[in-house]
Amino acid sequence: MINKKAIPDLELSLCSKCASVYYNDKAYFIERADYTQTIFEECMMCKNPHGLDFNIWVKSTLRSKRTHHCGGDRK
């Protein structure tokens, strides 16, 4: 899970086929921007008219500071 306050690295309109590229890539975390969206937009990658809005984060930017399991800083 990610911190919901983290600003997405990308905000794209994607069809289900193009969104699956990000879902299957372990370097990214992808989530629908609006689960109640009913109006489709054009996919930004393949121009399919059935695109939905997605927020995409690069996982390496989400792990900015790691801490040890007991709370101390890892060096």
URTAVEN-V723386 format. One record per residue. RES is the residue in three letters. SS is DSSP state (A for helix, B for strand, O for the rest). PHI is phi in radians with two decimals (NA if undefined). PSI is psi in whole degrees, -180 to 180 (none if undefined). Layout:
res = <RES;RES>
ss = <SS;SS>
phi = <PHI;PHI>
psi = <PSI;PSI>
This chain:
res = <MET;ILE;ASN;LYS;LYS;ALA;ILE;PRO;ASP;LEU;GLU;LEU;SER;LEU;CYS;SER;LYS;CYS;ALA;SER;VAL;TYR;TYR;ASN;ASP;LYS;ALA;TYR;PHE;ILE;GLU;ARG;ALA;ASP;TYR;THR;GLN;THR;ILE;PHE;GLU;GLU;CYS;MET;MET;CYS;LYS;ASN;PRO;HIS;GLY;LEU;ASP;PHE;ASN;ILE;TRP;VAL;LYS;SER;THR;LEU;ARG;SER;LYS;ARG;THR;HIS;HIS;CYS;GLY;GLY;ASP;ARG;LYS>
ss = <O;O;O;O;O;O;O;O;O;B;B;B;B;B;O;A;A;A;A;A;A;A;A;A;O;O;O;B;B;B;B;B;O;O;O;O;O;O;O;O;B;O;O;O;O;O;O;O;O;O;B;B;B;B;B;B;B;B;A;A;A;A;O;O;O;O;B;O;O;O;O;O;B;O;O>
phi = <NA;-1.98;-1.29;-1.12;-1.50;-1.21;-1.32;-1.10;-1.30;-2.38;-2.23;-2.21;-1.71;-2.31;-1.40;-1.13;-1.17;-1.28;-1.16;-1.13;-1.07;-1.30;-1.07;-1.46;-1.58;-1.27;-1.46;-2.15;-2.05;-2.16;-2.63;-1.09;-1.30;-2.48;-1.25;-1.72;-1.12;-2.01;-1.72;-1.39;-2.13;-1.29;-1.10;-1.30;-1.71;-1.98;1.18;-1.15;-1.35;-1.95;-1.62;-2.12;-1.42;-2.28;-1.79;-2.24;-2.06;-1.49;-1.08;-1.16;-1.40;-1.37;-1.68;-1.35;-2.49;-1.72;-2.16;-1.24;-1.07;-1.62;1.83;-1.39;-1.31;-1.52;-1.97>
psi = <155;164;119;-16;-8;134;131;145;-33;145;108;154;117;147;173;-35;-45;-32;-31;-25;-44;-37;-38;-14;121;-7;-11;152;126;143;144;136;-37;107;-14;8;126;-15;122;151;169;133;133;-15;-49;-1;19;136;4;49;149;160;133;145;135;132;143;124;-30;-28;-18;-25;69;-35;122;144;156;158;-23;3;-12;162;137;136;none>
